[in-house]
Amino acid sequence: MEEKTLADRRREELAHAPKNGYDRLTAEDELAMKAYCEDYKKFLDNGKTERECVSYAVALAEAKGFRKFERGMALQPGDKVYRSNRGKALMLAVIGRKPLSEGAHIGAAHIDAPRLDLKPNPLYEDSELAFFKTHYYGGIKKYQWVTIPLELHGVVALTDGRVLKVNVGSGAGDPLFTIDDLLPHLGAEQGKKPMSEAIPGENLNVLIGSRPFKDDKGSDRVKLAILDLLNQKYGIVEEDFISAELEIVPAFRASDIGFDRSLIGAYGHDARVGPRAGLAGMVQMSGTPAHTAVCMLADKEEIGSEGVTGMQSAAFDTFMSDLCDTQRVPLKACYEKSFCLSADVCAAYDPNFPEVYEKRNSALVNYGMGFCKYTGARGKSGASDASAEAVAYVRKIMNDAGVIWQMAELGKVDAGGGGTVAAYMAQRDIDTLDAGVAVLSMHAPFETVSKLDCYMTFKGMKAVYEAE
């Protein structure tokens, strides 16, 4: 073997040269990666809405010994508790050996994803076709949502206190829905419009039926037939739509992508890939952690983290305050010593669109868990800019745990930007760093991620929970 030169040795010692994760993956990690990703695909298919994610997570947590946390409950190191926030957000904790005055280690993520919500008065008939009117939720490219198979998920709250679950499309033999587009033969004018204008938001009307009510000579016979079907199945009437949360989501199943099956294609990677990693890291911790480990699964991130189930809500503070009360520790004393990893996603470098990326500082597929020191847009506006000390702290945790990781930004400086729940954790006086999986086709109805990156994000979240 040729002897290394001084330059070779110094290059190894000094230079930072990230490598493809598969060049560093151990045989043990590869086996664990395959098992983890199969579980992750199940989570995606069973959690297409924030409510479904919470239900799935609670069932998993309870099977692992977590119990519902009630205010005033006495807790000891090693105890596992959770609290659901209105069935749309979830907080879990494993009590650590150290007091909460020394801070908690928090994994925060959001479980909502871009979608189409039904309007309060959604059902109408036009030209003997029945449709649902929708209002899109989050940042979407509207043209991507036409002519694809769609499902209907959500709840209908009745005035008698009952809440009915609705899930049409995911069961065997269920019908699907779709949104029409203009045929190319008549689309000359449409084709001249910018992509953002070619499909107006008010045209995202979901086709739900065409058969008229039998032996009826009145108007809107197709609408009446749909109402009759819904009434027979759910016992609801048209006014009940007003107190419903019904979401239109893609009918795609999580699937392996590529001849080598190295990728996963699915709806909702952003940002359910982060919550699944945080949740799995929480329930798979070995022993009692040094610091109390907390997993926060929030709602409403895609529209600014507003509302009672979003990260700006006081619900998280209430949960943490109740935990602190069990040890007579002031909440602010806990926060100022805490650390949070905001497990969202980052933009994967796409060689098909190199003009918007700065490759040297972009996340690459298969290069491991991505860390973003700051997000924001154009001059870091709206960013949660982590301190150098916080980044160094995470580097050490990841290196000690054998986690494959990379640093990343969200595209070129002037190309755009975005944000996560990190800003709202930082506002609480909690050191916070953004982290997550690099995603191709982010916010599309069908996104793509690397299995290696998914697994390393889980491994990284677990390492943060278990860190001294």
C-alpha positions in Angstrom: 0.0 0.0 0.0 1.3 3.4 -0.9 2.4 5.4 2.1 0.3 8.6 2.8 2.0 11.9 2.2 2.0 14.6 4.8 -0.6 16.4 2.7 -2.8 13.4 2.7 -2.6 13.0 6.5 -3.2 16.7 7.1 -6.2 16.7 4.7 -7.7 13.8 6.7 -7.1 15.6 10.0 -8.2 19.1 8.9 -10.7 19.0 6.0 -14.4 18.4 6.3 -15.4 16.1 3.4 -18.8 14.5 3.9 -19.3 11.1 2.4 -22.3 9.2 1.1 -23.9 7.5 4.1 -23.8 4.1 2.4 -20.0 4.3 2.4 -20.2 4.6 6.2 -23.2 2.4 7.1 -22.5 -0.5 9.4 -24.2 -3.9 8.8 -26.0 -3.5 12.1 -27.4 -0.2 11.1 -28.5 -1.5 7.7 -30.6 -4.2 9.3 -32.1 -1.7 11.8 -32.7 0.8 9.0 -34.8 -1.7 7.0 -37.0 -2.5 10.1 -37.4 1.1 11.0 -38.5 2.2 7.5 -41.1 -0.6 7.3 -42.6 0.8 10.5 -42.4 4.3 9.2 -44.4 3.4 6.1 -47.1 1.9 8.3 -47.2 5.2 10.2 -47.6 7.2 7.0 -50.4 5.0 5.7 -52.3 5.1 9.1 -51.6 8.8 9.8 -52.8 10.9 6.9 -54.2 13.6 9.2 -53.0 15.1 12.5 -55.8 13.3 14.4 -54.8 10.0 12.9 -51.2 10.6 13.8 -52.1 11.3 17.4 -54.3 8.2 17.6 -51.5 6.0 16.2 -48.9 7.5 18.5 -51.0 7.1 21.6 -51.7 3.5 20.9 -47.9 2.9 20.3 -47.0 4.8 23.4 -49.5 3.0 25.6 -48.2 -0.4 24.3 -44.7 0.8 25.5 -45.9 1.6 29.0 -46.8 5.3 28.7 -49.9 6.5 30.7 -52.0 9.5 30.5 -50.6 12.4 32.6 -53.0 14.1 34.9 -52.2 17.4 36.8 -51.0 16.6 40.3 -49.8 13.1 39.5 -46.7 12.1 41.4 -43.8 11.1 39.1 -40.5 9.3 39.6 -37.5 8.9 37.3 -38.3 6.4 34.6 -42.0 7.2 34.5 -43.5 7.5 31.1 -46.5 9.9 30.5 -48.3 11.6 27.7 -51.0 14.2 27.2 -53.1 14.7 24.1 -54.1 18.2 23.1 -57.7 17.9 21.8 -56.7 14.9 19.8 -54.7 16.9 17.3 -51.4 17.4 19.1 -49.5 15.2 21.5 -46.8 15.6 24.2 -44.9 12.7 25.8 -42.2 12.6 28.5 -39.9 10.1 30.2 -38.8 11.5 33.6 -35.1 11.7 33.9 -32.6 11.0 36.7 -31.7 14.7 36.9 -34.2 17.3 38.2 -36.0 19.5 35.8 -34.1 22.4 37.1 -31.2 21.1 35.0 -33.4 21.2 31.9 -35.2 18.8 29.6 -34.1 17.3 26.2 -36.9 18.0 23.8 -37.7 16.7 20.3 -40.3 18.9 18.7 -42.0 18.3 15.4 -45.3 18.9 13.6 -47.8 16.3 12.3 -49.9 18.4 10.0 -49.2 18.4 6.3 -50.4 20.3 3.2 -53.8 19.2 2.1 -57.3 20.4 1.0 -59.9 21.2 3.7 -63.6 21.1 2.9 -65.3 24.5 3.3 -68.1 24.8 5.9 -70.7 24.6 3.1 -68.9 22.3 0.7 -71.5 20.2 -1.1 -73.0 21.5 -4.4 -74.3 20.2 -7.7 -73.5 21.7 -11.1 -74.6 20.2 -14.5 -75.7 17.0 -12.6 -72.3 16.4 -11.1 -71.7 16.7 -7.3 -68.7 18.3 -5.9 -67.0 19.4 -2.6 -65.7 22.9 -2.4 -62.2 23.1 -0.7 -59.8 25.6 0.8 -56.2 24.5 0.5 -54.2 24.2 3.6 -50.5 25.1 3.7 -48.1 25.9 0.8 -49.1 23.8 -2.2 -48.6 23.9 -6.0 -52.3 23.8 -6.9 -51.7 22.1 -10.3 -50.2 19.1 -8.5 -53.6 18.2 -6.9 -55.7 17.7 -10.0 -56.3 14.4 -11.7 -54.8 12.3 -8.8 -56.7 9.8 -6.7 -57.9 11.4 -3.4 -59.3 10.2 0.0 -61.6 11.9 2.5 -60.5 11.8 6.2 -61.6 13.6 9.3 -64.4 14.0 11.8 -67.9 15.4 12.0 -68.9 16.9 15.4 -72.6 16.7 16.1 -74.7 19.0 18.4 -75.5 16.1 20.7 -71.8 15.7 21.6 -70.9 12.8 19.4 -67.9 13.0 17.1 -68.0 10.8 14.0 -64.8 9.6 12.3 -64.8 9.6 8.5 -62.3 7.7 6.4 -63.2 7.1 2.8 -60.6 5.8 0.4 -58.1 3.9 2.5 -60.2 0.8 3.1 -60.4 -2.2 0.7 -63.0 -1.5 -1.9 -63.5 2.1 -0.9 -64.3 4.6 -3.6 -61.8 7.4 -4.4 -62.3 11.0 -5.5 -60.5 13.4 -7.9 -60.3 16.9 -9.2 -60.8 17.5 -12.9 -58.4 19.4 -15.2 -59.0 20.9 -18.6 -58.2 18.7 -21.6 -55.1 19.7 -23.6 -57.3 20.1 -26.7 -59.1 23.1 -25.1 -56.2 24.2 -22.9 -54.4 26.7 -25.1 -55.2 29.7 -22.9 -54.7 27.8 -19.7 -51.2 26.8 -21.0 -50.2 30.5 -21.4 -50.8 31.2 -17.7 -48.1 30.9 -15.0 -48.2 27.6 -13.1 -49.4 29.4 -10.0 -52.5 30.7 -11.9 -53.3 27.8 -14.2 -55.4 26.1 -11.5 -57.2 28.8 -9.4 -57.9 27.8 -5.7 -61.6 28.0 -6.3 -61.3 25.3 -9.0 -60.0 22.7 -6.6 -63.5 21.2 -6.5 -63.6 17.5 -5.7 -65.8 15.3 -7.8 -67.9 13.0 -5.5 -70.8 11.7 -7.6 -73.0 11.8 -10.6 -76.0 9.5 -10.0 -79.3 11.4 -9.3 -81.8 10.4 -6.6 -84.3 7.9 -8.0 -87.8 9.0 -8.8 -87.2 12.6 -7.8 -88.2 15.5 -10.1 -86.8 18.3 -7.9 -83.6 20.2 -8.4 -80.1 19.0 -7.3 -81.0 15.4 -7.5 -77.3 14.3 -7.5 -76.6 16.4 -4.4 -79.7 14.8 -2.7 -78.5 11.3 -3.5 -75.1 12.1 -1.9 -76.8 13.5 1.2 -78.9 10.4 1.4 -75.8 8.2 1.2 -74.0 10.2 3.9 -77.1 10.1 6.1 -77.5 6.4 5.8 -73.8 5.7 6.6 -73.1 8.4 9.2 -76.5 9.7 10.3 -75.5 13.3 9.3 -77.4 16.1 7.5 -76.1 18.9 5.4 -75.9 21.4 8.4 -73.4 19.0 10.1 -70.7 20.0 7.6 -70.5 23.3 9.4 -69.0 21.6 12.5 -66.8 19.1 10.6 -63.1 18.9 10.0 -62.8 16.9 6.8 -59.6 16.8 4.8 -58.9 15.7 1.3 -55.6 13.9 1.1 -53.8 11.9 -1.7 -54.7 8.2 -2.0 -51.1 7.2 -2.5 -49.6 4.5 -0.3 -46.1 4.7 1.1 -43.9 2.8 -1.3 -40.3 1.9 -2.0 -38.8 3.9 -4.8 -36.1 2.8 -7.2 -34.8 -0.5 -8.4 -32.6 -0.6 -5.3 -35.5 0.3 -2.9 -33.4 2.9 -1.3 -36.1 5.6 -1.2 -39.6 6.0 0.1 -42.3 7.8 -1.8 -45.4 8.9 0.1 -47.8 11.7 1.0 -46.8 13.6 4.1 -43.1 13.1 4.7 -43.2 16.8 5.5 -43.2 16.6 8.3 -44.3 13.2 9.6 -40.9 11.9 9.0 -39.7 14.0 11.9 -42.5 13.1 14.3 -42.0 9.4 13.6 -38.3 9.7 14.4 -39.0 11.6 17.6 -41.7 9.2 18.7 -39.7 6.1 17.9 -36.7 7.6 19.7 -38.9 8.2 22.8 -40.4 4.7 23.0 -37.2 2.9 22.2 -34.9 4.6 24.8 -32.8 2.2 26.8 -33.2 2.8 30.5 -34.0 6.0 32.3 -32.5 9.1 30.6 -30.3 11.6 32.5 -32.5 14.5 31.5 -36.3 14.3 31.2 -37.0 13.5 27.6 -39.9 15.3 26.0 -41.5 14.7 22.6 -43.8 17.4 21.2 -46.0 16.6 18.2 -47.7 19.8 17.2 -50.4 20.8 14.8 -50.8 23.9 12.5 -47.1 24.4 11.5 -48.0 24.6 7.8 -50.1 27.7 8.5 -47.9 29.4 11.1 -48.2 27.2 14.2 -51.3 29.3 15.3 -54.3 28.1 17.2 -54.8 26.0 20.4 -53.1 22.9 18.9 -50.2 24.8 17.3 -46.7 25.3 18.7 -47.5 28.9 19.7 -50.3 27.7 22.0 -49.8 27.6 25.7 -50.6 23.9 25.8 -46.9 22.9 25.7 -46.1 25.4 28.5 -49.0 24.0 30.5 -47.7 20.4 30.1 -44.1 21.4 31.0 -45.3 23.5 33.9 -47.3 20.5 35.3 -44.2 18.3 35.0 -42.2 21.0 36.8 -44.8 21.3 39.5 -44.2 17.6 40.4 -40.6 18.6 41.4 -41.4 22.2 42.6 -39.2 23.6 39.8 -40.1 27.0 38.2 -40.9 26.5 34.5 -38.5 29.3 33.5 -35.7 27.5 35.4 -36.3 24.4 33.4 -36.5 26.2 30.0 -33.3 28.1 30.4 -31.4 24.8 30.8 -33.3 22.8 28.2 -32.3 21.9 24.7 -34.6 21.2 21.7 -34.1 19.5 18.4 -36.8 20.7 16.0 -37.3 17.7 13.8 -38.8 19.0 10.6 -37.4 18.4 7.1 -34.9 20.2 4.9 -34.8 20.6 1.1 -32.8 17.9 -0.7 -30.5 19.1 -3.5 -32.2 18.2 -6.8 -29.9 18.1 -9.8 -32.9 18.8 -12.0 -33.2 22.3 -10.5 -29.7 23.4 -9.7 -30.4 27.1 -10.2 -32.1 27.4 -6.8 -29.6 25.5 -4.7 -26.1 26.3 -3.4 -24.8 22.8 -3.6 -21.9 23.3 -1.1 -24.5 24.1 1.6 -27.4 21.9 0.6 -28.6 18.7 2.1 -27.8 15.7 -0.1 -29.8 12.5 -0.3 -28.2 9.6 1.6 -25.9 11.9 3.5 -27.7 11.5 6.8 -29.7 13.6 9.2 -29.7 17.2 8.1 -29.1 20.1 10.5 -30.0 23.7 9.7 -28.4 26.4 11.9 -31.0 28.8 10.6 -34.0 28.9 8.4 -35.9 32.0 7.5 -35.9 33.8 4.1 -33.7 36.4 2.5 -31.3 37.7 5.1 -32.5 35.1 7.7 -35.8 36.9 8.2 -38.0 34.9 10.5 -35.2 32.5 11.4 -34.4 30.7 14.6 -30.6 31.0 14.4 -29.0 28.5 16.7 -25.9 29.5 18.7 -22.5 28.1 17.9 -22.5 26.4 21.3 -25.8 24.6 20.5 -24.5 23.4 17.2 -21.3 22.1 18.8 -23.3 20.4 21.4 -25.3 18.5 18.8 -22.2 17.6 16.8 -20.7 15.9 19.8 -23.9 14.0 20.5 -24.2 12.7 17.0 -20.5 11.8 16.6 -20.5 9.9 19.9 -23.7 8.0 18.9 -22.4 7.1 15.4 -25.1 9.1 13.7 -24.4 10.1 10.0 -25.3 13.8 9.6 -24.8 16.8 7.5 -25.4 20.6 7.6 -27.8 22.3 5.2 -29.5 25.5 4.1 -32.8 25.9 2.3 -31.6 26.8 -1.1 -29.8 29.9 -2.3 -29.9 33.0 -0.2 -32.3 35.0 -2.4 -34.2 32.0 -3.7 -36.9 31.9 -1.0 -37.0 30.4 2.5 -39.2 28.9 5.2 -39.6 28.2 8.9 -40.3 25.6 11.5 -41.5 25.3 15.0 -37.9 26.1 16.1 -38.7 29.8 16.4 -41.4 29.2 18.9 -39.2 26.9 21.1 -36.5 29.6 21.0 -39.0 32.2 22.1 -39.4 30.2 25.2 -35.7 30.6 26.1 -34.9 27.1 24.9 -31.7 26.5 22.9 -33.0 25.0 19.6 -31.5 23.6 16.4 -33.4 22.6 13.3 -32.9 19.1 12.1 -34.5 16.6 9.7 -34.6 14.5 6.6 -33.8 15.9 3.2 -37.0 15.8 1.0 -37.4 15.7 -2.8 -40.6 17.3 -4.1 -41.4 18.9 -0.8 -45.1 19.8 -0.3 -46.1 17.7 -3.3 -48.9 15.1 -2.9 -46.1 12.5 -3.3 -42.7 13.3 -1.8 -39.5 11.3 -1.7 -37.0 10.6 1.0 -34.0 8.4 1.6 -34.3 5.4 3.9 -30.8 6.0 5.3 -31.7 9.6 6.1 -35.0 8.5 7.8 -33.2 6.0 10.0 -30.3 8.4 10.9 -32.9 11.0 12.0 -34.5 8.4 14.3 -31.0 7.5 15.6 -30.2 11.1 16.1 -33.4 11.9 18.0 -32.9 9.0 20.3 -29.3 10.2 20.9 -30.5 13.6 22.0 -33.0 12.1 24.4 -30.4 9.9 26.0 -27.6 12.5 26.1 -26.0 13.4 29.5 
